[in-house]
Amino acid sequence: MHIAPFDNKNQPIVDVNNETVPLNYFNIVKLKRGERFDYEVAGFETCIVPATGRVSVSVEGEDIATIGLRTEDVWDGEPEGVYVPTGQKAAFVCESDTAEVFIAGAPFEEALEPFAVMADDIEMIQYGSDDTKTHRKIKHILGMKQQGKVGKLLVSELFTVGEGGWSGFPSHKHGNDREGLETRHDETYNFRFKPNTGSALQLLQKSENDPGEAYHVVDGSTFVIDDGYHPCCVMPGYQMYYFTILGGAAQRGLSPYFQPTHAGQLETIPGMKSMWSKFK
């Protein structure tokens, strides 16, 4: 489902008990210098990631870290984040002229310990190629490096390398728990483009043998996925980014099921198998 950009007034875009993706939570908070935002999401662990700007973060009244290295846009420096355990009260204060902050979440019963993910902690993988029109970077904020410290939440950022091309290919899905074949993970994206007049087509094919649907996503679009094959392609001449939230039903590690028609492409795209291993 496509959610077109709108002024959410610091209220969740994907809230608890969302009908499409109940395993996800997503908010965008915009602040000016000195402004503070407090929140608590019952039953959900969350992660605070500045898209731009710098914020000081506290959890249950304890100072955790000041994070955020980007000023102009999401291409301007490495991401940073703070993990907030299930149900705990978090707050952040804007330490720059302005800040735009993503809050990602997933249901998890146990309350773990808060921690910061600084730029040096980010795990980055580059895969694909210019020839196959799949050249990409993924920066894992909460990835396998944080295994054991996080419940069922995965948070990452995907960047095109160069302009134009495909992401999320070979076509795959993760809508059902099928032992040895597939895990159920709800997924939420938030798209950005450079220049910001760019756009992309997000495909969603629910049925194996029937044509799917194409959605026109623009700068600031949010897209939620409960099931179905979901590659996307960006226009030539534009770079694409999307903030990615994955919440697992039974486990944190992701096992996608590749559409049999296209699964052979795993062998043709450099680094593709290694990239997927970082989600398991």
N, C-alpha and C positions, 0 to 999 in steps of 0.2 A: 504493500500500500504506500502510495506517495503522499507525503505531507508537504505541501508547498510552503515556502518561507513565509513567516508571519511574525509579528511582534508578540512573543509569548509572555512578555512582562515578567520574566524570571520565574514563570510557572512551568511545571513539567510538560514537555512535548509528548513524551511517552511516560505515562504515569503508572503507578502500581495497579495491577489487575487490568492492564490493557487487553482489549478483546483479541487483538491479533498476536501480540508478542508479550504474554504475561511473564516471560522470563527476562524481560528487559525493563530498564528505567533510563530515561534520558531527559536532561534539562540543559538549557543554555542560559547562563546568568551574565548580565552586562552591568558593570559597575563603573563609577567614577572614583577618583582618588579619595581615599578615606572612607568610602562606603563599605558596609559590611553585609554579608549574607549568611544567615543561619538556616540550617536544615537538619532534619532527621527523617530517615525512611525506614519505617518499621518492617522488619523481615527481609531487608535488602542490604547487602554490602555494596559500597559505592567507591568510585574513584574520581578525584577532582583533577582535571587537566586544563590548564589555561590554553586556549587557542591563541590568544595574544594577551599581553599585559603580564603583570606580576602581582601575586597575592600571597599573603601570609596566612597559613592554615593552622587551625587548632582543632583538636578532637577531644571532646569531654573536658574542655577547658585547658588542655595541655598543648603548648606550642609544639608543632611537629616540624614545620619547615616553611621557608619562603621560596616559592617556585614560580617559574615562568621566565623564559629567556627571549620570547618573541615579541616584536613590537609592531611590525607592519602587517604581517599575515602568517599563515601556518608554514610557509616556506622559509621564514626568517628565523632559523635556529632550531635546536633540538627540543623535543617535547619534555615535559616533566610532569609528575603527578604525585598525589597523596592517596593512599588506600585508607578508606574509612570502614571499620568493621560494622557488621550488621547491627542496625538499630541505634548506633551511637550518634550523639549530637556533634555536628561539625559546624565550623564557621570559617569564613575567609574574608579578609579585608584587602581592598585594592590598594596596592603600594605604588602604582604607576598612574599616569594621567587617566587612562581607561583600561578596562580589562574585559575580555570575553572569555567565559569559563564554561567548559563542558563538565557535566556530572553524569557519569555512566554507572549503571547498577544492575545487579542480578539477585534473585532470591537466594538466601543461604541462612540456615538455622543457627549456626554457631557463631559467636562473637570472637574473632581472632584479635590480633594486635595491629594498631595503625603503624604505617611506615611511609616514608617518602621514597619516590623513585626520581633520582636526579639524572641529569643528562648523561653522566658517565655510566649509569645503570641501564640505559636503553639498549635493547638488543635489536640490531638492524640486520636485515637480510635483503640482498638484491638478487633478482631473478629475471628470467625471460630474456628477450633480445630485441634489437631494433628490427631484425629481419622478420621475426614472427609477430611483430606489433604487440608485444606483451612485456616490454621492458618496464620493471616496477621496483620500488623499494617498499618494504614494510618495516615500520618501527614499532616494536612491541613495548608497550608501557607496562601492562600486566600480562606477561607471557609465561613461557615455561621456566624462565629464570626465577620467577616468583612462586613456583610450585611449592605447595606446603604452607605458604603464607597467605594464600587467597583461597576462597571456597570454590565457586563455580563461575567466576567472572573472568573474561578475557577482554583486554582493551588494547587496541593498536591503531596506528595511522598508516594509510596506504597512499603512496605518491607515484604518479607517473614519472618515468624518466624520459625526458623529451616531450613531444607533443603528439596527441592522438593515440589511438590504439585501444587494446582490450584489457580488461581486468576481470577477475573471477572466472577465467577460462583455463582449462576445459570446464564446461558447464557442470555444476555440481549442486547437491542439495544436502541438507542436514535437518530434516523435519521429523524423523522418527528414530527411536532407539531400536536398532536391529543388530543384535550381537554379531560382531565381526564384520559388519557391513556399513553401519551408519549410526551416528549419535544424534539425538535431538538437541539442537541449539537454536534458540531464537536469535535473530540478528537485527541490529539497527545501524544505519549509516547516516552520516551528515556530510554532504558534499560541499566542496569549495573548488573554484576554478581560477586559473591565472592565465590571462586577464579574467576579471570576474564576470565578463560578459559571456564566457564560455558555457557550454552545457554538454549533456551526455544523454544517452539512451540506456536506461536500466531495464533489462529484460526479466520477465518472470514467467516460467513455463511450469504450470501446475500438473499437467497431464503429460505422460511420456510421449504419446504419439500425436497429440494435437497441438496446433500453433498456440504460442503463449501470447503475452501482452507486452507492449513496450511503453515505458513511461518517460516523459521528458523531464529530466532533473536539471535544476539550475543551481546557481550559487546560493547556498543556504538550505537547499532541499533536504528533507529527512525521508528516509525510506526504510520501512520495516518489513521483515521477511520471517514468516513462520514455516514455510515449506515451499518447495519448488526450485527448479534450476534457475540461477540468477546471475549470469554474466552481465557486464555493462561495457559500453564503449564511449570514449570521449571524442569530440570533434577534432579534426586536424587543426593544428595551430594553437591548441590550448593544453595547458597542464591541468591535471585533475588530482584532487586529494579527497579521501573520505575517512572520517573518524569512524571506527568500527567497534561496536559493542556486541559481544557474544555471551549469552547466558545458557549454561547447560542444564538439562533436566535431571539427569542421573549422574553426570560426571563433568569435570571441567575440561578434560582433553577432548578435542574435536576430531571426529572421523567423518569426513565428507564422503558421500556416494557420488561417483562421477558418472555422468550420463553415458551409457554404453556406446551410443552413437559417436561420442567425441573422446572417449577415455584414452584412445590411442595417442592423442595429442600430448599426453603426459610425457611421452618419450621424445617428443620433438622440441619441447620448450626448455631451454637450459635452466637448471636450478629449481625446477618446479617441484620435484619430489622433496628436495631439501627444505623448500619453503613451507610445504604443508606439514613437514615433521615438527616444525616449531609450534604448531597449534596442538600437538598431542601430549 
